[in-house]
Amino acid sequence: MSGGSLERITHRLSQTLQGVTAGLAEQVKAAAVKHLDETGFRITGKTQWLHGVSTRTTTWYRIAARRKELSQLSGMQGVVVHDHWKPYFELAGVRHSLCNAHHLRELEALSRLERESWATAMGRLLRVACRSKHRYPEGIPPPLQARLTHLYCQIVARGLKFHQQQPPLEQNPRGGRPKRRVGHNLLRRLQAYQADVLRFLNEVEVPFTNNQAEQDLRMMKLKQKISGGFRSLQGATDFACIRSVLSTARKRGLNLLKVLEAALHGDMLLLD
């Protein structure tokens, strides 16, 4: 089969699935909890962006020329889980939950490289909280929530006190944002976004990490590593559309070949 034939079949399938993909987008927007992440995507020799929005049962991929192109995410509701990329905080009508796997990696580096004891304590606390999340699938008991939150505040206060006692860094004579140590910046973030960091404690459906989004992007990155990218924007858009349906079908335990066959015959009800 020639490359041109494959391209035509792919484009035809994508056109057939556009309505399904639009429905998946509405489903993830309306979900109580959804995961957001993005990654660079090579298209026509230039870096563009692939955004993923997903839940445990649904995936929606979209292509964007710019990373900050978030207009298609309007109408979101519920909780969005992400890795603290600031433009996500501009989304209206949502609450936020921050990925604690990212926090644990930052804390591990501070503990090993900078020898900051507060970072070691915070890492241990977050791991205990994660184990509590798994131990109480119906919800962490309120007294334990209160205890973990209290310890979190204590560790943050201890870390801030430690950095206030450090000699100041040399500042830029031209002014601008004051320079702070990496650990100090992380502490200020943990303090300012405490509710978003600890949201998993008091909301049963909110997870500890954003691993769902990262897992859903992994296959797309593998595709890019094998092929190097896409020669046309249309090809990338078709791929994202088809992959949204296949990823959703896999999560729902459906046979992927049967889903594609049904789509090509005009049967759009399988994912329902």
N, C-alpha and C positions, 0 to 999 in steps of 0.2 A: 504494500500500500504506500502511495507516495505521500510526501510531506504535505502537499497541497490538499489531498483528500482528508488527511487527518485534521488539518486546519479547518476545513469546511465542516466536518463532522463536529468538531469541538465547538465551533461558533454556533452551529445549529442547536446543539445541546444547551449551550449557554443561553441562547435566546428562549428556548423552551422553558428553562429553569428560572428565568428572571422573576416571574411572579412568585415562585416558591422562595427564592432568596429574599425578595422584599418581605414576604411573610415571616421569614426567620429573623430579619432585622427588627420587625415589630415585636416579635416574641421576646428577643433578648432585651429590647428597650423596656418592655413592661415587666420583666422578671424582677423578683424581689431583690436578688443579688446577682450581679454580673461582673465579669472580669475583663479588664481592659489592658491591652499591651500593643506595642507597635515595633516594627523592625524595618531596616532599610531593605529595599527591593530594587534590583538592577533591571531597568527597563529602557530599551533603545539606547544603551550605553550610558545612561544617567541614573543616579541614585534617586529613586522615588520611595514611597512608603506603603507598607502593608499594615493595616490596622486590623486587629482581631477583637471582637466582642463575643464573649462566650459564657455559657453556663454548663452545668453537668450534662445537659441533654441537647443543647443547641449551640451552633457556631455560626458566626457571620463574619466573613472577611470582606474588606473593601480596599481599593487602591486609591492613594492620594498623592498628588504631586508634591505637597508640602507636609511635613510632619504635623504642623499645627492646624491642618485643615480638619476641623472638628464639626463643621456645620451639619454633617449628616448624622451626628449624634444628638441633635436636638430632639426633645421629647422624652429623654431618659427620665426614669423615676426609680425609686428604691435606693439601694446601696451599690456603689461602684468600687471594686477592689482594684488597686493599681500600685505602682511602685514609686509614688510621690512625684510623678512628672507634673510640674506646676500647671500647664494648660488644662489638665483634667479638672482642676479646681474651678475653672471658669464655666463648667457645665451647670446649667440651671436645674433646680428641682431635684437634686440628688444629695445623698449623704456619702461620705467617703470612708473607706477602710484601707489602711496601708499595709503593704506586704512585709511581714515580719521576718521572712527569710532574708530579705535585703538587709534589714536591721541587724540580724544575727551575723551576717558576713562583715558588715562594717564594725560591729562590736568585737568580733574575733580579731580583725586586723589591729584595732586599737589596743586590745589586750596583749597581743603578741609583740607588736612592733613598738608601741608607745608605752607599754607597761602601765596603762591606766586602770587602776583597780576597780573603779566604778563600772567600767565597761565589762569586766569579768563578771561582776555582780549582776549587771543588767542582762547579760547573756544567759546567766543561770536562771534568773527570774522568768525571762521569756520562755525558756525551755520548760520550766515547771508549769507555766501557764498553758503552753501547748499540750503538755501531757494531761492537764486538767480538762482541756477542751475535748480530748479523746476519751477521757475517763467518764465524763458526764455528757453523753450525746444529747440528752434531753435538756441540758442547760446547767451551767456551773452554779452551785448554790450561792445565793447572795452574800453570806458571810465570807466565803472564799473569794468572791469577786472583790469585796471591799478590802480584804487583806492584801490581795495581789496589787490592787490599785494603790493602796497606802505604801507598800514597799516600793512600787514604781516611783512614786513621788519622792520618797526618801532618797532613792538612788540618784535621781535626777538632781535633787538639791545638793547631795554630796559631790556629784560631779561638777556642778556649777561653782561650788565653793572652791574645789580644787583648781579650776581654771582661773578663778579670780585671784588666786594666790600666785599664779605663774607670772614671770616677767613679761611685760607687753611685747608684742611683735613690732618690728620696725614698720611704720606706716608709710604709705605712698605720699611724698611731699605735695603731690598735686591734688590730694584729697580723694574723695570717692568713698566707696564702702570700706569700713574698717576691717583690717585683716585679723582673722581669728584662726586658732588652731583647728585641725580637722575634728578633734573630739569635742571642742567647744561648739562648733557649728552643729554637730549631731545632737548634742545635748539641747541646744536651743530649739531644734526641730522636734525632738521628743517631748519637750515641754509645751511648745506651741500647739502640737497636733496630738496631744495625749488622747483625746476622745477617739480620734481616727486610728491611732495605734492600738488601742485597747478595745475597740468596738467588738472584736470577736468574743470578749469575755461575757458581755451581757446580751448579745443577739445570737440566737442558736444557729441561724442559717449563714452567718458570716464566718468564713474560714480564717485560719491563722495566716495563710500565705496567699500569694497570687499564682500559685503553681499551675492552676487550671489554664490561665491565659498562656503561660510559657510553654506548656505541653502542646497547646493547640497551634502555636507558631512554629514548633520544632520541625514538623514535616515540611512546612513552607520554606524554611531555611535549608533543609536537606535538598529540596527541589532546586534551589538556587545554586547550591554547591555542585550539584551534578551537571546542570545545564549552563550555569554561568549567568543566567538571566533570561529576559524575554526580548525578542526583536521588535515587538510592537506593543503599544498600550492596549490594543484590543485583545491581543493574546493573553496578556496579564490579567485583564479584566475578566475574560472568559474563564481563565483558570481559577480565579478567586471565587467566581460565581459557582462553578461546578464543585470546587473543593468545599465550599460552605455546605452544600447539600450532602456530599459524601461524609464529611466529618460529623454532621448531625445524624445521618443515617447510622453510622458506626456507633455513635453514642446510644442510639435507641435500639441497637441490636438487630438492625435490618440487614438483609443481604444486599451488598453494594451493586452487584451486577443486575439484580432484579430491579433495584431502584432506577438505575440508568436505563434499562430496557423499558420499564414502565413509562419513564419520562419521555423517551423517544416516541412512544406510542400515544402520548398525550394523557397518560394517567397520572394526575398530580396529587392523588389522595394518599399515597403510601406513607408519607411523612406524618400525616394526621393520625 
